[in-house]
Every structure is written in structure tokens, then in C-alpha cells.
Amino acid sequence: MKVLLIFILAFTGCMESKKEISCSQKPVEDLVKEIIQDDLAREITCLKQVEQNIKNNKDADSFISSELMSNMAVNMCIVMFDTILKNNSNDMIAIYEDNKKKINSNSFNLTGIRTTDKNEELSQVECKATVGVNLSDFENYSKELVYTAQLSDNGKEIYVEISSDE
């Protein structure tokens, strides 16, 4: 199941060339990082909760601890995060807030940035990258990210859309 996330942010600043944009330009990377920070905090919070639930229910039916069921539980948690957070104990809120602080402290990076398509007429690039998160209390976490970056017509703003994760 792919979740479609669309965010658009503008970045005003000097570009190397008025009509040039690339997936790995610092302003593009900075916007991608800014956009995904909260989503990463949510995902890691869900992963931690599911992991903790599995540890607490060792004697539960074997299907609960299967990889498929834990992936489904994480995906459901991510989709329903706001509702779960409102109805859950303060423990999950504390974990989420802690994750937000840790992720905002540059504990994640984009690697393997590559251009998958380029439209020079539109000053637009489609990109893929691997997002890697390394927190002291959580094993390394990574996922693929697909995004598009485009210059405004005047070449002074960058628009970034996070279109999906794989």
C-alpha cells in the first residue's frame, strides 16, 4: 500500500542558474528534510509501539508477531496516527515528542539521491533517495522516498512535492 503525501513548500534564494535544478541541490535537500521530519517521527513512534506490543504479547497467537502483521499494524498506526494519539495514553505522546526532538537534531540523512526524470522545459526533476534515521534508542531505520522538485517561473523559488514512499 502506497500512501500519497503531497506537500508544497517554497524556498526563496539564489540558484546557481535561473533554470537549473537538481535532486541533490542543498535547498532541495533541505526542503525534503523539512517536509519529512514529522512523518519520520510518526513512523518511528508507530514502529516502537508495535515492537513494544509484540514484546508484551509474547504468548499471543503466533500471527501477531509475524512480519506481515507487524507491517500492517505499523501502516495502520501511521494512517490513523492523530486518532490513536488522541485516544492513547500519555506514553505514546511522550515517545512521539521525544522522537520529534531527536529527528530535528539532524539524526537523519538523504543518501543515494538520484534523478529519475528531468523536464528542462518545466525546470522540474523527479527524484528518489534513501532516508536513513539513526537514533540511540532505535535500530537504524531507512526507507525509499520519491519526490519532485521544480523551480518557479522566475527561478527564485523551489517547490518540492513528496509524492510517495516505496
N, C-alpha and C positions, 0 to 999 in steps of 0.2 A: 504494500500500500504506500503510495507516494502522497505526501501532504504538500499541497500547493501553498506556498507562502510568498506573498508579493509585498515588497517594501520598496518605497522610492524615497531616496534622500538626495539632497543637493549638496555639493561641495563647491564653494567658490574659492578659486585660487588660480595661480598661474600654471599653465600647462606648458610642456616643452614645445609643443607645436599646436596651433589652434585646432587642427582637425585630426590629431593623433591621439589614440587611446590604446592602452594595452591592459591585459588582465593583471599584470604584476606591477603596475604603477602604484607608488605608495599611496596616493589619495584614494585609489580604487580599493586597495587592500584595507586601508583604514576604515572606509565606509562599510565594507563587508564585515569587518570585525565589530564595528559599532552595531550593525544591524543584528548580528547573530548572538551577541553576548547573552541577552536574556533567554533566548531559546536554548542555548547551551546550559545555562543554569537550570532551566526547567527539565531538560533531558537528563542531566546528571542527577538531579533530585529524584526523578522517577526511577532511574536505574538503581540508585541507592535504596529507595523504598522497596522496590521489587526484590532486590538482593536480600534486604533485611527480612522481608516477609518469607522468603524461601528458607532462610536460616532459622526463623522462628517456627516454621511449619515442617520440620524435618520428617515427622511421622505422617504428614498429609499424603493424600493419594499421589502416586508417582507422577501423574501428568502435570502436577503443579510445578515440579522442578524441571520439567523438560525445557529445552532451549526454545522451542516453538511457543510454549505457553508463556514463558518469561518475556519473550519478544512481544507477544500480543499484549501482555499486561503493561509493558513499558509504553507501547504505542497508544493503548487506551488511556493511560495516565497522562501522556503528553497532550492528546486531543482534548481531554476533559480536565486539564490542569487547574484552571481557575475554579471550577466547581469543586474539585477534590480539595483544593487549598482552603476554600471557604468552609467546607464541612469536616475537615480533618483536624486532628489535634495540633497543638502548638508545636509539636516536634517537627512536623513536615515544614511548617512555616520557618522555623529556625534553621533547618537544613537548607531550605531554598535561599534564605537571606545570606547564610554563610557561603553558599556556592556562588551567589551573585558577587559577593565581595572578592572571593578568590579569583573568579574569572575576570573581573575588572582589573585585576592586578597583573595583566599580561601573562597569564598562565596558559594561554593557548596561542597557536600559530597556524598560518596557512602554508602548506607545503605542496609541492607538485603542481604548482599553478600552471595551467596550460590553456591555450586558446583553442576552442573547438570550432569557432566560426568567426568570420570577420566581415563586416559590411562597411567598406570605406565610405560609400555614399552617405550612409547614416551616421558615420563615426561611432559605430557600435561593435562591441565584441561579446561573444558568448564564451564563457569560461567554466572550467572545472578546477577544483582544488580539494586537497585533503585538509580537514580541520583537525588538529591534534590538541588534546587537552591533557595536561598532566597536573593532577592535584595530589597533595601529600597523603590525603586520606581516601584516595580513589585511584584504581589502576588506570593506566593510560587508556584514553578513550579517543577514538577517531571516527570520522565519517566523511563521506564524499559530499561536496557541495557544488551546486550548479548555479551560476549567476550570470547576469548580463550587465555590462557597463556601457553607458552611452554619454557622449558629450552633448551639451545643449547646442542650439544653433549658433550662439555667439561664441562657443568654445570656452566659456568661463565656468561652467558648472558641469558636474558629473552626476549622472543618475545611475543608481545601482538597484537592480531587482534580484532578489534571491528567489529563484523560480521553483526549485525543488531540491530535495536531497535524495540520494540513491542508496 
